[in-house]
Amino acid sequence: MTRATRIALVVTAALAVSAVAARADCLVDYKAKRDRPLQLHYGVIRLDDAECADPAQAIARRIAVEGWTLLTVMGRLSEADAQERQDDAGAYYLRY
């Protein structure tokens, strides 16, 4: 393998890694409710990069399938923060 070929492979690998990083998902925590009877839940959800721009709309759409109404988006979380909240979210940790 020539030196130019090795350099081309390294550059290609670096570009592939940066493309994956640019498409990184985001983790968001939220609160939701369901009426009759009143039920509340706290959850953590993984959104793709396009949904991260407007997390409220994406979360509301996903949880509505099971009759939930979004109350508030708490904020974006790091992977470590999300894992720390796994017990708090219970069944709603990455459910939707």
N, C-alpha and C positions, 0 to 999 in steps of 0.2 A: 504494500500500500504506500503510495507516495505521500509526501508531506502535505501537499495541497488537498489530497483526498481526506486525510486525517483532519485537517483544519475545517474542511467542508462538513464532515460528520459532526465535529464538535459544535460548530455554529448551528447546524440543523437541530441537534439535540437541545441546545440552549433556547432556540426559538420555540421548540415544542414545549419545553418546560414553562416558558413565559406565557405561552398561549393557554396552557392549563391554569396557571395562576390567575390570568385575566378573567377566566370563566369561573372563578371560585364561587361556590355557593355562599349564602349568608344564613346565619341562624338568628332567629328573632323570637323573643318571648312576648306573650300577649295574654289578655284576659277576655273571657267570653261568657255569655249567658244563654239560657234557654228558659222559656216561660212555660207555665202550666204543667207541672209545678216548677217554681223557680229553681234553677240549677246554675251554679257558677263553676267555671274551671279556669285554671291557669295552664298554659301550654307553651311548649317550645316547638318551633316549626323550622324546617330547612327550606329555603327559597332559592331558586336558581338566580343567576345574575340579572336577568331581565326583570324578575319580580322584585328584586331588592330595591329598585328605584321607587316603587310604590307598594310597600309591604302590606298596608292596610287593605287595599283592594284585593290583593292575592290571597291574604289570610281569610278575609270575609267570604270570598268565593269558595275556598276549599272547605271551610267549616260549615257553611250553609247547607252542604249536602246532608249533614246529620241534624239540621235544625238549630244550629248555634248562631248567635248574633255576636259579632265582634264588639267588645266594649272599648278596649284600648290596646294599642301596640306599646309595649313597655320599652323595647329598644333592641339594638343589634347586640349579639353576644359573640365572644370568641368561642372556639371549640372547648376550651377549658372551662369557661363560665357556663356554657350550656351543660356540660357534664356535671358541674356542681349543682345545677338546678334540676337534674333528672329526678331526684326523689320528690321535689316539690311538684313537678309536673305530672308525676305518676303515669297513668295511662295515656296522658296527652303529651308525652315526650316524643316528638317526631312522629306523631300519629297521622297527621295530615301532610 
